[in-house]
Structure formats: C-alpha cells, structure tokens
Amino acid sequence: MEREDPLERLERQRQEKASGSSLKTIMNIMIAVAVVLAAALAYTLVSKNRLVGELREEKSDLTEQIKALQSDYENLSSDYDTINAQLDSSREEIAQLVERVQKTEATNRAKIRQYERELGTLRSIMKSYIVQIDSLNTLNHKLTVEAATARKEAAVQKRRSEELSQKVEDLTGRVSVGSVLKARGLRVDAYTSADKVTDKSNKVVRLLVNLSIVENELAERGPVRVYIRVTDPDGELLLDGSGSNFTLGGENLQATASREIDYQGSEIDLGIYVNNIPSYKKGIYTVKAYTEQSQLGTAELLLR
C-alpha cells in the first residue's frame, strides 16, 4: 500500500476544515435569514389583523351614524306636501345607503370613504330641510297674526261703513227712490307696474275700481259724475292729487277719484283708476262709489 505524502495529507485536512467552516457559516446565515423572515411575517400578520380590526370598527361606526341619521329623518315632518315628498326621497336614499354599507367588506376603503361622503351630503340636506320648515312655520305664524289684525281692522271699517251708510241712507231718503241711479258689480283690483293683478302691497302702483250703472228709465238723462272714496287700513282717505269734491245730502265730501259718463237710461260699465299714491300698506282697503244723489255701493280689497 502506497503511503500518503504528508504534505498532501495536510493540504487535504486544511481544505476539509475550510469546507466545513464555510458550510457552517452558510447554515448560520440561512438560519438568521429565516428568523428575520419569520419575524417580518409575524409582524405583517399582526399589523394586517390590527388594520382589519380597525376597518371593521370604522365600518360599524359608519353604520351606526347612518342609522342615527335615518332615525332623525323618520322623526322629521312638516305640514307642507312639497317638503314631505322630498323627505320621502331622502329616506329612501338613506335606506339604500344602509343596505350598501352592510353588503360592503370593511377592507374596501374606497367604498367606505364614498359612503362617508354620501352621509355628509345627507346630513347637509337634512339641515336645509330643518331651515325650510322653520322658515315656513315662522311665515305661517306671521300670516296668522296678520290675518287676525286684518279681521280686527275690517270690523272697525265695517262699523264705520255701517255708520256712514246709515247717514247716507238718511240723507238720500229725501230723494225720489225711483229716479236714483243704482250700481252693481262693484269691484276693486290692484295692479303692478307690469299691469298684472296682485295682492302684495309692495307691488301695487294703482287701483282699478269697476262697476256698472244699471238701467233706470226714470233717472235723469245726461252727464253724471261717479265718485269713489278709498280708505286705507287705518281709515285714512287716499287722495291722488286731483282734488275731486262732491256734495251728498248737503255734505261736502272729498273723493279719491272720479269719472264723468253720459247716462241715457241704459246700463253702462265703467272703470275708475286710482293713481299717484306713493305707497300701499298691508291690510284691508275699503272702496265706496257715489253720485251726488246717493251711494252706489262698497267693496273691499285685502293687500298682504
């Protein structure tokens, strides 16, 4: 048997030792990498589970907020059909939003953010409904108070009208009943600058009083002047600057406006404008029409 050269044996032993050391080093490195990867994986899993938990909690909180708003909408009501119809539409939107949120995974952050924006929009809409309802309730209360005031003023005007009517009747009783002119259809309307009928006091620029002098074969033929007196809600006579005056039963009265007609016994329709009044206030206006023989009639106009 050939003996191994001592130098070769030493070299071989050195190489085997070096190879064993390298393998050990590689194994140690692999073990270290494995430990790091395991730690990273564990951290990632823990973070993911924590994030999923937070997202589920966020979804749950969003669901509770939507249901709370849904309850608020259910408790909101009004006396106005238009707003009630809008409320019904918003209630349906909220019901659909609740259903969509419940069907969406908590990890779908884009959808959850979208639902949060929709919730904010529905909250803003609800605030606008509350403002509208409060405004309408305030206006309704104001109109109720104004109506009560108008009725009170109307009662005062009616009493004054009855007193004056009684006085006029006493005066005109001296005139032959058969020859006295009579009227029907006395009406007063308010017009805007665009020549449209209105009941808003701040829009009125003129009044138009219409009436018909009825047929009377016994009445005297010829020119007849018809006078009107218009009193405002405070009982003050309106004057358009024309300075019209007439005498009734020996009493000299001022007129708001007048118009002359040629009466020949047949029925005549006529209109008399009231112009040049600076402004009109809210309330009931009373209009009375006269000739120098008698009172022809009376009418009222309510301006808001």
C-alpha positions as CSV (number, residue, x, y, z in Angstrom):
1,M,0.0,0.0,0.0
2,E,1.3,3.4,-1.1
3,R,1.8,5.8,1.7
4,E,0.2,9.3,1.5
5,D,2.5,12.1,1.2
6,P,2.5,14.1,4.5
7,L,2.2,17.4,2.7
8,E,-0.7,16.2,0.6
9,R,-2.4,15.0,3.8
10,L,-2.0,18.3,5.5
11,E,-3.4,20.2,2.5
12,R,-6.4,17.8,2.3
13,Q,-7.1,18.2,6.0
14,R,-6.9,22.0,5.6
15,Q,-9.3,22.0,2.7
16,E,-11.8,19.7,4.6
17,K,-11.6,22.0,7.6
18,A,-12.1,25.1,5.4
19,S,-15.1,23.5,3.6
20,G,-16.7,22.5,6.9
21,S,-16.3,26.1,8.3
22,S,-17.9,27.6,5.1
23,L,-20.8,25.3,5.3
24,K,-21.3,26.1,8.9
25,T,-21.2,29.8,8.1
26,I,-23.8,29.4,5.3
27,M,-26.1,27.5,7.6
28,N,-25.8,30.2,10.3
29,I,-26.6,32.8,7.7
30,M,-29.7,30.9,6.4
31,I,-30.9,30.4,9.9
32,A,-30.6,34.1,10.6
33,V,-32.4,35.0,7.4
34,A,-35.2,32.5,8.3
35,V,-35.5,34.1,11.7
36,V,-35.8,37.6,10.2
37,L,-38.3,36.4,7.6
38,A,-40.4,34.7,10.3
39,A,-40.3,37.9,12.4
40,A,-41.3,40.0,9.4
41,L,-44.1,37.7,8.5
42,A,-45.4,37.7,12.1
43,Y,-45.3,41.5,12.2
44,T,-47.1,41.7,8.9
45,L,-49.8,39.3,10.0
46,V,-50.3,41.2,13.3
47,S,-50.4,44.6,11.5
48,K,-52.9,43.2,9.0
49,N,-55.1,41.8,11.7
50,R,-55.0,45.1,13.6
51,L,-55.8,47.1,10.4
52,V,-58.7,44.8,9.5
53,G,-60.0,45.2,13.0
54,E,-59.8,49.0,12.8
55,L,-61.5,48.9,9.4
56,R,-64.3,46.8,10.8
57,E,-64.7,49.1,13.7
58,E,-64.8,52.1,11.3
59,K,-67.5,50.4,9.2
60,S,-69.5,49.6,12.3
61,D,-69.3,53.3,13.4
62,L,-70.3,54.5,10.0
63,T,-73.3,52.1,10.0
64,E,-74.4,53.5,13.4
65,Q,-74.1,57.1,12.2
66,I,-76.2,56.3,9.1
67,K,-78.9,54.6,11.2
68,A,-78.9,57.5,13.6
69,L,-79.4,59.9,10.7
70,Q,-82.1,57.6,9.4
71,S,-83.9,57.8,12.7
72,D,-83.6,61.6,12.6
73,Y,-85.2,61.7,9.1
74,E,-88.1,59.4,10.4
75,N,-88.8,61.9,13.2
76,L,-88.7,64.9,10.9
77,S,-92.1,66.0,9.5
78,S,-93.8,69.1,8.1
79,D,-97.2,70.4,7.1
80,Y,-96.1,71.0,3.5
81,D,-96.6,68.5,0.8
82,T,-93.5,69.5,-1.3
83,I,-91.2,69.1,1.7
84,N,-92.8,65.8,2.7
85,A,-92.2,64.5,-0.8
86,Q,-88.5,65.5,-0.6
87,L,-88.2,63.9,2.8
88,D,-89.6,60.6,1.5
89,S,-87.0,60.6,-1.3
90,S,-84.2,61.3,1.2
91,R,-85.4,58.5,3.5
92,E,-85.3,56.1,0.6
93,E,-81.7,57.2,-0.2
94,I,-80.7,56.5,3.4
95,A,-82.3,53.1,3.4
96,Q,-80.4,52.2,0.3
97,L,-77.1,53.5,1.8
98,V,-77.6,51.3,4.9
99,E,-78.1,48.3,2.7
100,R,-75.0,49.1,0.6
101,V,-72.7,49.6,3.6
102,Q,-73.8,46.3,5.2
103,K,-73.0,44.4,1.9
104,T,-69.6,46.1,1.5
105,E,-66.4,44.5,3.0
106,A,-64.7,46.6,5.7
107,T,-61.4,46.3,3.8
108,N,-62.9,48.1,0.7
109,R,-61.7,51.5,1.9
110,A,-62.6,53.3,-1.3
111,K,-66.3,52.4,-0.9
112,I,-66.3,53.2,2.8
113,R,-64.9,56.7,2.0
114,Q,-67.6,57.1,-0.6
115,Y,-70.3,56.2,1.8
116,E,-68.9,58.7,4.4
117,R,-69.2,61.4,1.8
118,E,-72.8,60.4,1.0
119,L,-73.6,60.5,4.7
120,G,-72.2,64.1,4.9
121,T,-74.3,65.1,1.9
122,L,-77.5,63.7,3.5
123,R,-76.7,65.5,6.8
124,S,-76.4,68.8,4.9
125,I,-79.7,68.1,3.1
126,M,-81.4,67.5,6.4
127,K,-80.1,70.8,7.8
128,S,-81.6,72.6,4.8
129,Y,-85.0,70.8,5.4
130,I,-85.0,72.0,9.0
131,V,-84.2,75.6,7.9
132,Q,-87.0,75.5,5.4
133,I,-89.6,74.1,7.8
134,D,-88.6,76.7,10.5
135,S,-88.9,79.5,7.9
136,L,-92.3,78.3,6.7
137,N,-93.6,77.9,10.3
138,T,-92.4,81.4,11.1
139,L,-94.1,82.8,8.0
140,N,-97.3,80.9,8.8
141,H,-97.4,82.3,12.3
142,K,-96.8,85.8,10.9
143,L,-99.6,85.4,8.4
144,T,-101.9,84.1,11.1
145,V,-101.2,87.2,13.2
146,E,-101.7,89.5,10.2
147,A,-105.0,87.8,9.3
148,A,-106.2,88.4,12.9
149,T,-105.2,92.0,12.7
150,A,-106.9,92.4,9.3
151,R,-110.1,90.9,10.7
152,K,-110.0,93.4,13.6
153,E,-109.4,96.3,11.2
154,A,-112.1,95.0,8.9
155,A,-114.6,95.0,11.9
156,V,-113.6,98.6,12.6
157,Q,-114.0,99.6,9.0
158,K,-117.3,97.7,8.8
159,R,-118.6,99.6,11.8
160,R,-117.5,102.9,10.2
161,S,-119.1,101.8,6.9
162,E,-122.3,101.0,8.6
163,E,-122.4,104.3,10.4
164,L,-121.7,106.2,7.1
165,S,-124.1,104.1,5.2
166,Q,-126.8,104.9,7.7
167,K,-126.0,108.6,7.4
168,V,-126.1,108.4,3.6
169,E,-129.3,106.5,3.7
170,D,-130.9,109.2,5.9
171,L,-129.7,111.9,3.5
172,T,-130.7,110.2,0.3
173,G,-134.1,109.3,1.7
174,R,-135.2,112.7,0.7
175,V,-134.7,112.0,-3.0
176,S,-137.2,110.2,-5.0
177,V,-136.3,106.4,-4.9
178,G,-137.4,105.8,-8.5
179,S,-135.0,108.3,-10.0
180,V,-131.9,107.5,-8.0
181,L,-129.1,105.7,-10.0
182,K,-128.1,102.3,-8.8
183,A,-125.0,100.2,-9.5
184,R,-123.9,96.6,-9.3
185,G,-120.8,94.5,-9.6
186,L,-118.6,97.0,-7.7
187,R,-115.1,95.5,-7.6
188,V,-111.6,96.8,-6.9
189,D,-108.3,95.3,-8.1
190,A,-104.7,96.2,-7.5
191,Y,-102.2,96.3,-10.4
192,T,-98.4,96.2,-10.7
193,S,-96.2,98.3,-13.0
194,A,-96.4,95.4,-15.4
195,D,-100.2,95.8,-15.4
196,K,-100.8,92.5,-13.6
197,V,-103.2,91.9,-10.8
198,T,-101.6,91.5,-7.4
199,D,-102.4,91.3,-3.7
200,K,-98.9,92.2,-2.5
201,S,-98.8,95.7,-1.0
202,N,-95.2,96.5,-2.1
203,K,-96.0,95.7,-5.7
204,V,-99.1,97.9,-6.2
205,V,-98.8,101.0,-8.3
206,R,-102.5,101.7,-9.0
207,L,-106.0,100.5,-8.2
208,L,-108.9,100.0,-10.7
209,V,-112.5,100.2,-9.5
210,N,-115.1,98.7,-11.8
211,L,-118.9,98.9,-11.6
212,S,-122.0,99.0,-13.7
213,I,-124.6,101.8,-13.6
214,V,-127.9,99.8,-14.0
215,E,-130.7,100.6,-16.4
216,N,-133.2,103.1,-15.0
217,E,-135.9,104.6,-17.2
218,L,-136.9,107.1,-14.5
219,A,-133.4,108.6,-14.0
220,E,-132.5,111.9,-15.5
221,R,-130.5,111.7,-18.8
222,G,-127.3,113.5,-19.3
223,P,-123.8,113.8,-17.9
224,V,-123.3,112.1,-14.5
225,R,-120.1,112.1,-12.5
226,V,-119.3,109.0,-10.5
227,Y,-117.0,109.5,-7.4
228,I,-115.1,106.9,-5.4
229,R,-113.7,107.2,-1.9
230,V,-110.9,104.7,-1.0
231,T,-109.8,104.4,2.6
232,D,-106.6,102.5,3.7
233,P,-106.4,100.0,6.6
234,D,-106.1,102.9,9.1
235,G,-109.3,104.5,7.8
236,E,-107.4,107.3,6.1
237,L,-108.8,108.6,2.7
238,L,-106.5,108.1,-0.3
239,L,-106.0,111.2,-2.4
240,D,-104.5,111.1,-5.8
241,G,-104.0,114.9,-6.1
242,S,-106.9,115.6,-8.4
243,G,-108.8,117.4,-5.7
244,S,-112.2,116.0,-6.6
245,N,-115.0,117.0,-4.3
246,F,-118.8,116.4,-4.3
247,T,-121.8,117.2,-2.3
248,L,-124.1,114.4,-0.9
249,G,-127.1,115.3,1.1
250,G,-125.8,118.8,1.8
251,E,-122.4,117.5,3.0
252,N,-119.2,118.3,1.1
253,L,-117.0,115.2,0.7
254,Q,-113.6,114.6,-0.8
255,A,-113.2,111.9,-3.4
256,T,-110.2,109.8,-4.2
257,A,-111.0,109.9,-7.9
258,S,-114.0,110.4,-10.3
259,R,-115.2,109.9,-13.8
260,E,-118.0,111.5,-15.9
261,I,-120.3,109.4,-18.0
262,D,-123.2,110.2,-20.4
263,Y,-126.1,108.4,-18.9
264,Q,-129.1,107.8,-21.2
265,G,-131.1,105.3,-19.2
266,S,-129.2,102.2,-20.4
267,E,-126.7,100.1,-18.3
268,I,-123.1,101.5,-18.5
269,D,-120.0,99.7,-17.5
270,L,-117.1,101.9,-16.3
271,G,-113.7,101.8,-14.6
272,I,-112.0,104.4,-12.5
273,Y,-108.3,104.3,-11.8
274,V,-106.6,105.4,-8.6
275,N,-103.1,106.7,-9.5
276,N,-100.3,108.8,-7.8
277,I,-100.5,107.1,-4.5
278,P,-96.9,106.9,-3.1
279,S,-97.2,103.5,-1.4
280,Y,-99.7,101.0,-0.1
281,K,-99.6,99.2,3.3
282,K,-100.8,95.8,4.3
283,G,-104.5,95.4,5.3
284,I,-108.0,95.9,4.1
285,Y,-108.8,98.8,1.8
286,T,-112.5,100.0,1.5
287,V,-113.9,101.4,-1.7
288,K,-117.2,103.3,-1.9
289,A,-118.8,104.7,-5.0
290,Y,-121.2,107.7,-5.2
291,T,-123.1,110.1,-7.4
292,E,-124.3,113.3,-6.0
293,Q,-127.6,111.6,-5.4
294,S,-126.6,108.5,-3.5
295,Q,-124.1,105.9,-2.6
296,L,-123.8,103.3,-5.3
297,G,-122.0,100.5,-3.4
298,T,-119.0,99.4,-1.5
299,A,-116.2,96.8,-1.9
300,E,-113.0,95.7,0.0
301,L,-109.5,94.7,-1.1
302,L,-107.0,92.8,1.1
303,L,-103.4,93.6,0.5
304,R,-100.7,91.4,2.1
